[in-house]
Amino acid sequence: MSDSVSVVIRSADQTRKAAVSLPAVLTVQQLLQTTQQKWNLPSNTSYAMRLERTGQQLDPATTLQGVGVQENDVLELYPILEAG
């Protein structure tokens, strides 16, 4: 795999979308944090990332390369809802 991968990141409600090129060694957690900050999402909400091609929720501790992200994959950011 090359040093970077081009992906589309979008919100689960599809109101936000960004095509970006990211380092393949970036962790999913780093991507979650950066996206949360850039999109000014609530800091009191936890988020997860899903690989649309497989439907798999991505492990935050793993790199994009490690979870098998490929060129032009769509990564969906969604809030983790906690029932009360």
N, C-alpha and C positions, 0 to 999 in steps of 0.2 A: 504494500500500500504506500502511496506517496505521503509526503509530510503533512499535506492538508487534504480536506475533503469538503466539497461544496454540498450544502444541504439547505432545505427550507425548514424554518422553524415557524410553527403557527400555534395559536392558542386553540384550545378545545372548542371554543364557541366560534372560531374562525374569524374573529374580529381583528386579529393582529396576525401579520405574516411577514417574514423576512427571509430573503435568500442571502446566505452568508457562506464564506469559506473559512473553515475552522481548522486549527491544528489537530491532527489525528490523535495526538497524545493528550488532548484536553479531556478532563474527566467529565462525566455527566453532571456531577455536583457543581463543578465550576461553570458549566453551561447553564444550569438551572439558576445559579446565583446571578450570573451576568444578565441573563434574560429577564429575571425578576427586577433587577435594578434598571436596565435599559427601558423596559416597558412600564416602569413605575407601578408594579403590582404590589398589593398589600404585603407587608413584611410579617404580619401575624398569621399568614396562611402558608401551609406547606404545599409544595408542588412536586410533580413527578413528570418524567418524560417518557413518551411511548414512541416506539418505532412503528410508523404506520404500515410499512411493508409486511411486517410479521405480527403486528398486534402486541408485541412484547413490551412490558414495562422495563425500562433500562435501569440497571443497578447504578446508583449514584457514585459508587467508588470506582467504577470501571471506566477506562478511556473509551472514546468514540471508536477507535480502532479495535479495542478489546470486545466491544459489543457487536461488532460487525457492521457498523454504519458504512454505507456505500455512497458513491457519487449520486447526487440528486435525490437522496432519500428525504422523506418528510418526517420531521420530529415534532410530535405534538405535545405541547405543554398543557398540563391540566392540574387543577387544584385537587388536593387530597381532602375529601370531605369526611369530617369526623362526626358520627352520630352522637347525640347527647342524650 
